[in-house]
Amino acid sequence: MKRQIKLGLLLSRSGSYSLISEACRSGALAAIARINGDPDIDLSFVPVERDPGGNIDAYAPLCEEILQGSGARHVVGCITSWSRKEVIPTVEKYGGTLWYAVPYEGFEASDHVVYTHACPNQHLLPLLDWVMPAHGRRAYLTGSNYIWGWEMNRLARERITAAGGEVTGERYLPIGSRDVDRMIEELRFARPDFILNSLIGPSSYEFMAAYRALGQEDAAFLPGNCPVLSCNLTECELPALGTAAEGLVAAGPYFRGVPGWPGAGSFGSSHEAAAFSAVMELARLLAGREGAENWPLSQLLAGRGGIVDPETHHTVLPVIIARVEGGVFKPLKRWDAVAGDPYLTRSRSVPMPALRVVS
């Protein structure tokens, strides 16, 4: 008989980034269904869902409610780095573990967090190293006004200037803001070679639509001349972007239809894939180990192998650079296996694995 284990899902099904949350939720629930239906696995997960509704003040209390009220020790969730930072003290206080399934900005270490999506050496740095030889070294940086945007642009400035490039402008918007007019006017004046878009949700959708309109007015801003780059836009947001997504270049560990994600499965986006992998890996770590759901993460990972590095709590992932063509991401370049290096201690001195060109 399967033992039942409570598993928290802390995802905002409404609010500015609900499309990403729904993708993560779909991946987590698909993995739960697979585990619960597998007679060879001696456990089943009982999801305990809480919806913060995109309200940053709700994350920590709802996480506490999961950990204290339901008895769950593991939580899959949070979308923004802001919400993750809010939750970490709670999981540390109550001895829980957060499984974080979206890309983030790195430079973080917690004994209570596992990162199953990409960090900067798996998205931003290879993306910049691809774009500068191809398009030039003059960049314009955008971002939502919180840690993801700040840190992504800080790292981008460092990489661009080290390559002899120039940041022609940098502007932030509050999460949810659609006030992109000033960005567009600055772009019209600065005329960069590429744009790094670290906006999220409606801010990003509005910017992409306005930038497409600018390209129709001035060919210098067509995607082939001045592309928009992203490390967080995936298929789950393409319906919101519509034709404004054409020519977008993104980096991530998975795009729909591209093989190589660790483990079997076909997913709608990398967010869905990373949440699925988080739940499947947790089940593997708990299987055949009565009471292991209450162990600290260090004990859970020790000697068990698998996809999570016990030192960094990050994963080895493919790195794929892809461009939206005809409404779908088409891969341009790929690295097969890149270990997460959140503090860039290895990435500065150790070359990345051999590059594969995807035709």
N, C-alpha and C positions, 0 to 999 in steps of 0.2 A: 504494500500500500504506500502511495506517495505521501511524503510529509509536506505539509503546506507551509509556505514561507511568504510573509507579507513583503511586498515590494512597493515602495513609494514612487509615484509619478508626479512631479512638480512642474507642470507645464501650463503656460498661459494660452488658453483656447480663444481668447479675444484680446484686443489691444493691437499695438503697432507691429508686433512681430508674430502674429498668430499663425501665419502660413508656415513659418519655420517650426513653431511648436507643434502644429498638426503633423508635420512630416516626422518629427522625432517621436511623437505619440504613436503614429502608425507603425513605425519601426519597432518600438518597444512592445506594443500589443501583439504584433506579428510574431515576435520572438517568444513572448509569453504563451501564445497559442501553440506554437511548435513544441515548446518544452512540456507544456501541460498535456499535450496529446502524444508524447513519446513514452511508450511503456518501459523503455530501457533506462529512463532517467528517474531516479528515486525521489524526485521532488516536483512540486508544482508551485507556481507563483500566484499569489492573490494580490492583484493590483489595488493600491490605495491611492486614489487620485485626488489631487488638490489643484485648483485653478486660480492662480494669483491675478488673472485678468490683466496682465501687463502692468500691475501696480507694484512698484518696487518695494513699497512698505509692507506688502503682504507676504513676500517670499519667506523671510525668516520665521514669522509666526506660523505660517502654514507648514514649513519644514519641521518646526518644533512639534506641531500637532501630529504630523506623520510619525515622527520618532518617539514621541511620548504617548500619543493616544492610541496608535495601532500596534506598536511593538516592532514595526519595521526598522531595520538597521541600515538598509541600502535604499538610496533614492536616485532615480534617473531623472534629470531635469535641469532647469535653468537654461535660458537662451542667451541673455546678455551677460557680459563679464560683470556688469554692475550687480545683477541678481546673484551671480555666482559668489561674488565677494560678500554679499549680504548673508548668504547661506553658510559659508564656510565656518564662521564661529559657532553656528548652531550644530553642525554635524560634528565639529570637534568637541563641543561641550557634552553632547550625548553619545559620543562614541560611534557615530554613524559614518557612512561613506557616500559621497556624491559621485555619481557617474555622469560625466559631462560630455555631451555628444555633439558639440558644435565647434567650429574653429575658434581659436582664441589667440591672444597676443603674446603668450609665453610669459617668462619671468615670474613664475609662481611655483611654490612648492608647499604641499600639504600632505600630511600622512593620511588624510581623509578624503582625497579626491583622486579619481581616475579620469584620464582624458582620452577618449576614443576617437576624437577627430584630430585635425592638424594644428600644429603650432608654426611659428614663422619660418623655421627652416624647412617646413613642409608645404608652405604656401607662398608667403610674401617674397622671401629671398630668391627662390627660383623664378618667380614671376618677373621680378625686377631684372634679374640676370638675363632673362629671355627678351624683355621688351627693349632694353637700352641699346643693344647692338642692332636691333631690327628697326627701331623708330627714332632713337635719339635719347638724349640725357636731360632734357628740360621737362620737368614734371609739375603738375598742379595736383595738390592733395586736398581731398575732402574727407569729412568724417562726422559721425554723430558725436555729440558733445559729452562723451564719457570715456572710460578707460580704453575701450576697443579702438575708437578713433584716435585718441591721443597717442597710444603706444604704437599702433600701426604706422602712423605718420612719423613718429620719432624714429622708428627703425628705418622707414623709407628714406627720410632725410639723410640718415647716416650712410646708408648703402649708396644713395645717389651721389652724394658729395664725395664719398670715397672713390667713386668711379669718374670723378671729374665733372659731374653734372650739376644741375641747378634746380632748386625749387622755386618756381615762378609765382606761387601763391598757395595759401593754405587757409581753409575756412571750415567752420563747424556749425552744425545746426542742432538744436534740442531734439531729442527723440520725438518723432511724430510730426515735426515741423515740415511744412511744404514750401517754405519761403526760400526758393532757390534762385531768385532773380539776380541777386548780387553776385552769386557764384558764376552765373552765365555771363554777366557783364565783365567780370574779372577775366574769365576765360577768353572772351572776345578780344580783350586788350592784350593779355599775356601771351596768347598763342603758343602753348606748350606743345611738346611732342607726344605726351600721353597724360592721362588722368588716373590717379588712384582713387577709387570710390570706396570709402569705408563708412558710408552712410548705411543705415538699416531701415527697413520697413518703408512706410509712405514717403519719407524723405528721399530715399533712394529711387523710388518709382517716379516721383515728381522730377527729380534731377535728370534721370535718364530720358524722360519724355521731353524735357526742355532742351537737353543736349541734342537729341535727335532733330528737333526743330532748328537748332542752331546750325547743324550740319546741312540741313536743306537750304539754309540761307547762304552759307559759306562753306565751300568744299574743303577748306583747311580742317574742318571739324568732322569730316566724314570718318567712319571707323577705320578705314584703311590708311588714313593720314594721321589721325590723332585718336587712338583707341582709348576706351575706358577699361580699366582693369579692376577686378574685384577678387577678394579672397573669401567672400561669404555668400555671394549670390549663386543659387543653384536652381535646378529645375522646378522646385516647389514654388518659386516666385516668378517664373516666366509668365504664367497667366496674368499676373498683375502688371507686368512690364509690357506685354504685347510686342508690337513691332519695335518699340524703343530698345529692346534687348539685342536687336541685330548688330553683330559686330563686337559685342561685349566679349572680353577675354577674361577668363576666370581660372584660378588655380584651385585644385582640390584633390582629394584622394580617390574620388569616384565620380563618374558621370554616367548617366543612364546608358546601358548597353555596352559599356567599356569593361572588359574583364579585368580581374586582378585584385578585387577587394578581398581581404583576408576572410576566408570562409565562403560557403556557397550562398547564392541568393541573387536575385535580380531586384533592384530597388529603384524607387522613383527619384531619389536624390541621395547625396552623401549624408545629409542629416538623418534621413531614414535609415541608411546603412549603418551609420555610427551608433545610433540608438539600438538597432537590432543587435549589433555586435556586442554592445555593452551588456545587454541582458543575457545573450548566449554565453558570453565569457563568465559572467557571474554564476550562471547555472553550472558551468563546467567546474568552476572553483569550489562550488558548494556540494556537488554531486558526490555521494558516498561518504560524506563527512558530517555526521550528525552533530548539530549544534554549531556548525562552522559559520552560519549566518551571524552569529554573535561575536566572532573573532575580530580582532583588529585587522586592518588591511594588510599590515606587514606580515602577520601570521598567515593570512589567507593566501598571499602570493608566494610565500617562501617555498621553494623547491617544487613548485607546481607547473612551471613552464607557462606556455600560453602566449597571448598577444601583448600582455602588459609588462613593461620593464619594471621590475621590483624596485629599482633605484629611482627612476624618474616618474613612474606611473603613467607614462606615455606609451604609444604604440608605434610599431613599424608599419608604414603605410606607403602605397604608391603615391607619387606626385605627378599629377596630370595637369597640363595647361591646355585649355580648350576654348574654342570660340563659338559663339552662337551664330549659326547659319541656317536659315529657313526654319527658325523656331526651335532648333535643337543644338545642343553642345556637340561640336565636332573636335576630337582631340588633335592637338598640334604637336605636343612634345610630351615625353613621359620618362620618369625615373621609376624603376620597378620597386625598390625597397629603400626607404629613407627612415632612419630611426628618429623619433621625436627628440629634439635637443632644446628644451625650453629656455635654457640660459645661454644658448649659442656658444657653449664651451668647446664643442667639437666642430661646429660648422665653420668657424673662422680658420681652422687649421687643417681640417680633413676634407679633401674634395668629396663632392657628392658622387654617388654611383654613376656608372656610365649612362649617358643620355641616349634615349631611343627616340628617333623621329618617327612619328605616326603619320602615315600617308592617308 
